[in-house]
Amino acid sequence: MGFVSILSFAHQLIEARVQPGEIVIDATAGNGVDTVFLSRRVGSAGVVHAFDIQSQALEQTALRLAAEQPDSDVRLHLCSHAELLERVPQEQHGKVAAVMYNLGYLPGQDHAVTTTASSTLPALDASAQLLRRGGVITIVLYTGHPGGMEEAEAVEAWAAALPQKEFQVLQYRFLNQKNHPPYVIAIEKR
């Protein structure tokens, strides 16, 4: 029996904290895997906000939702995750149960289009504001592409600077894997 994968670990953290009917965010929709996961978790009474800057990502997410979770309330936002505060309705601020990030590039698409610290850090600030007490942010970091290591270092510094009285921060990673394995940083609001 091996350790839990990085993505499975992020999902377990969310499963333990998110209940049906809650509000959640997929800050980097990509191919829709996390959006569908979140939609299943909150059920038809919950709301999922899914963000991506690439229309093909949201198209793929919509197709996946139609096939796997057709009765869900998912709001697709074609914009940067840096716009979370503006796009999530004011009445939902402070009520978000979870925010998921998979940083890097959209698998199977242009690897030159990536997340960067310049948009990710403001998005993380917004996520921390949107989160309810007991809510969680999961950030899966990929460092093997150009700019990935710099973004990861900036995210780590941001997370390490969060006030301990308000947030718990952990990191889960495999230390002896080659080729820049992904890892996760998770933040729980106290």
Disulfide bonds with the S-S distance in Angstrom:
none
